[in-house]
Amino acid sequence: MIPELILGGARVQNVVALVMDDNGLDVPVKDNEHHQIQGVFGYPVLAALGSFTLAGHAWVIAAEGEPSERSSKLYVEELTLLVEATVADSKVLFGLDTGSSSGSFSESYLRRFPEQFASLKPQKYATAGAGGDVRFLTAYYLPQIELQVGAARAMLRNVPVLTRKLGVDPLDQVCGHLGQSLLSQFSSFTIDFSRMRFSVGENSH
């Protein structure tokens, strides 16, 4: 138990900390390269901060101003962040994983939008997790798909869409998880637990 954790001008008290072996937070990047994560802030700490914005290498812990039109609803299910997005004029839920370099769509997405896969063939898909665990699955690859967060638009390319469930709730129940392939398209993003909103800044390019 950490009595007090200071993040800029924010103070969080009585933080529960799990101590893990280094290899538990060792993430393969490419070839033989690895990235050693020193620590991970979990939902209890992030929720206690209320609202925070990440812009490049800056992390601003402060309440957002007026609600942005470039925002959508934010949910929490079993400590997993879920965001509402619009795909093909339909509102759907995705898990949000800010630490994921890419992201993937789920078997639930495949069942919801079968027409998008009529001309595609499944391929082998490898996914790696912390500690170097690798799973080989089968997935379709969407060449591109437009996704909206409120009025903000992003184009995702070469998106793997899994052909079966992973046995991980709630991600099996939503349309997949979004990572840096989405977030990197914007100058910033804000997670606001006080209003339960997720918003993005201007498009980076």
N, C-alpha and C positions, 0 to 999 in steps of 0.2 A: 504494500500500500504506500503510494507516494502522497505525503501529507499535502503538498502544494506544488502545482505545475504552473509555471509562468510562461505565457506565450505572448510576447510583445507586452501590451498593456492589459492582457486578460489573465485572470487567475482562476485555475480550476483546482478544487480541493478534493482530497481523498480519492485519488485516482488509482484504480486497481491495475497493476501491471503484471503481465505474464512474462517470464524470462525463458527464452528458447535458445536452443543450440543455434550457432551461426548458420549451419547448413539448412535449417528450417526456413530461413529468410534469404536464401541464396537463389537468385533467379537467373537462369541461362538467358543470355541476350542473343548471341549468334556465334556460330562455330564453337570455339572453346572459351568464349568470353562470358563472364558472369557479373552480375551486379549484386552487391551485398547490401541488403536493406538493414539499416540500423534500428529501426523501430517503426511501428504502425500505430497511428491514432485510430481507435475504435469509435463506434457510434456514441458511447456515453460521453466521451470528451468532446467530440464534434457537436453533438446536440447541445451540450452545456454552453458552447460558444455562441449559440443562437443563430448567427449569420456570418458567413465569411466568403471572401472573394479571392480567387487565384487568378493572377494576371502575370504571365511569364514566370519569373522567379520570385515575384512578390506575393505575399499572403496577407490580406487585409482582413482583420477581424472587426467587423462593424456592421451595424444594421444597414440594410439597403434603403435607398430613398423610396420614391414612389414606385409601385409595381410596374415592371417593364412589360411592354407588349411582346418582347422577345423572351417570354417565360412560359412555363407550363407547370402543371401540378406535380408535387413531390409527395411520395408515399414512403413508408417504412414497413417492411414485412419481414419478420424474423431477423431484424437488424440488417436487412438488405435494403439499400436505397433503390427505389423504383421511380422512374420519371415517365410522364405522359408525352408521347410524340405522335405526330401525324404522318402516316405512310399511305399513299394511294387514297387520299381523302378519308382515311379511317384513323380514329384515335386508338392507339395501342400503348401498352406498357412495356418498358424495357428496364432491366436492371442497369444501374450505373456503377461502373468500376473505374474510378479515376486512375488507378494504378495499372490498368490493362493497356498494353500498347496498341491493341487493335479492337477486338470485339467479335462477336458472332451472333447470328440469329438462331433461334431454336426450332425444334420440331413443331412447336405450336405456331410459329410464323409460317412454316411450310404448309401446314394444314389450313391456315387462314387465307393464304394467298397462293393457291396452287397454280393459278394461271401464269404466274411469273416464272415457272420452272418447266413449262411445256417443251421448250427447245433445249433444255440443259441436261447434261449427264452428270451423275454423281462421281465424285473423285475422292481419293484418299485425303484425309485431313489429320494433321498431328497437332495436338495441343499440349503445352507444357505448363506446369504449375510451379509454385515455390518448392524448393528442394530438388528440382530437376525431374520430377515425375513427368513422363510423356505418355499420352494416350493416343492411339490411332483410331480414328473414326471415319465415317463416310459423310460427305457433305456436298451440296451443290454450291457453286460459286456464282453469286449475282454479279454481273459485270458492273452495274451501277444502280443505285436506288436513292431517290431524294427523300430526305427526312426533315420534318419541321419541328422546331421547338418554339411554340407560339408563332410569331411572324418570322422568325429566323429560319433560314434554309441552309441545309448542308447536303453535299453529295458524297455518299459513301460508295467506294469502289471495291470490286473483287471481294465481296462479303461472303464468308462461309456460312452456309445455312445447314444445320445439322439434320440428319435424317432420322434420328431417334433421340429419346429422352436420355439425360445424363443421370437421372436419379437424384437431382439436387433441387430441392424446393427453396425459395419460390421461383427460381430461374427457369425451371421446366414449364411453369405455368404461364410465364410471360413470353414476349416475342424475342427474347435474347438479352444480351448485355452489351452496353455501349462503353467504349473506352476512349483512348487518345485519338483514334481515327476520327471521332466526332469532335472531341474537345479542342484538338489542335487547330481546327478550322476557325476558331474564334479567338479574339484578343483576350478574353477572360471568361470565367464562368462563376456564378454565385449559387451557393447552396444556403437557403434560408429556412431554418427549422422553425422560426417564429411564425412565418406565414405559410410554411410548407409549399415553397415555390423553388423551382430551378430555373435560372435564367442565364443567358449567354450574352457576351458583348458583341461588338461589330465583327463581321467576317474578316479574317486575317488576310485573305487574298481572293 
